[in-house]
């Protein structure tokens, strides 16, 4: 009953305020990953991944997948991220 009285007096929390607070929070790791994706080597491996996905997606049946291209891209990006993070920790 006390809780209900407080809700009546204060009103229910506004959902828009909660959503705005969540939007303001930015994961720093995502920011670093995004910057690293713009590095030349990452751009090249991402292009190869996208070309493979387009090629595989255009075929009705194929055994080819883009695992190697995906791993190459993730390795290049993560190498860049690790270098940036460890360099700033020193």
Legacy VTK file of the C-alpha trace (Angstrom):
# vtk DataFile Version 3.0
C-alpha trace
ASCII
DATASET POLYDATA
POINTS 90 float
0.000 0.000 0.000
2.823 2.397 0.800
4.423 1.646 -2.576
1.149 2.395 -4.349
0.826 5.717 -2.500
4.348 6.704 -3.530
3.565 5.861 -7.166
0.418 7.960 -6.996
2.292 10.892 -5.472
5.431 10.637 -7.610
3.997 9.059 -10.719
5.410 6.103 -12.589
8.933 6.397 -14.000
9.008 7.787 -17.489
10.165 5.121 -19.970
11.726 7.744 -22.247
14.092 8.866 -19.483
15.297 5.294 -18.978
15.937 4.836 -22.712
17.899 8.100 -22.933
20.196 7.014 -20.120
20.927 3.726 -21.891
21.695 5.496 -25.181
24.267 7.755 -23.509
26.322 4.789 -22.341
28.983 3.840 -24.891
31.145 0.765 -24.497
34.769 1.948 -24.858
35.750 -1.398 -26.377
33.202 -0.894 -29.173
34.696 2.556 -29.854
38.200 1.101 -30.147
36.953 -1.716 -32.381
35.253 0.798 -34.669
38.447 2.850 -34.960
40.456 -0.274 -35.671
38.068 -1.319 -38.450
39.121 1.861 -40.278
42.809 0.828 -40.307
44.050 -0.117 -43.791
44.701 -3.805 -43.057
41.279 -4.214 -41.419
39.568 -2.459 -44.323
41.233 -4.893 -46.738
40.227 -7.993 -44.767
36.698 -6.648 -44.261
36.382 -6.115 -48.042
37.478 -9.729 -48.631
34.881 -10.917 -46.103
32.114 -8.870 -47.738
33.077 -10.152 -51.209
32.953 -13.720 -49.938
29.573 -13.174 -48.268
28.201 -11.687 -51.494
29.575 -14.580 -53.551
28.210 -17.237 -51.170
24.878 -15.439 -50.786
24.359 -15.290 -54.539
24.594 -19.084 -54.922
21.706 -21.397 -54.198
23.949 -24.276 -53.108
27.603 -24.161 -52.161
29.990 -25.794 -49.736
31.974 -22.578 -49.454
31.677 -20.562 -46.302
33.543 -17.435 -45.311
35.163 -18.782 -42.161
38.729 -18.014 -43.227
37.834 -14.470 -44.312
35.920 -13.879 -41.072
38.819 -15.112 -38.960
41.285 -12.970 -40.940
39.165 -9.881 -40.338
38.629 -10.611 -36.636
42.331 -11.346 -36.158
43.360 -8.086 -37.830
40.834 -6.070 -35.827
41.650 -7.750 -32.521
45.384 -7.318 -33.103
44.801 -3.587 -33.542
42.531 -3.437 -30.467
45.056 -5.305 -28.311
47.855 -2.990 -29.405
45.793 0.123 -28.618
44.555 -1.184 -25.254
47.900 -2.502 -23.990
49.702 0.594 -25.212
47.384 2.828 -23.183
47.652 0.649 -20.051
51.424 1.097 -19.690
LINES 1 91
90 0 1 2 3 4 5 6 7 8 9 10 11 12 13 14 15 16 17 18 19 20 21 22 23 24 25 26 27 28 29 30 31 32 33 34 35 36 37 38 39 40 41 42 43 44 45 46 47 48 49 50 51 52 53 54 55 56 57 58 59 60 61 62 63 64 65 66 67 68 69 70 71 72 73 74 75 76 77 78 79 80 81 82 83 84 85 86 87 88 89
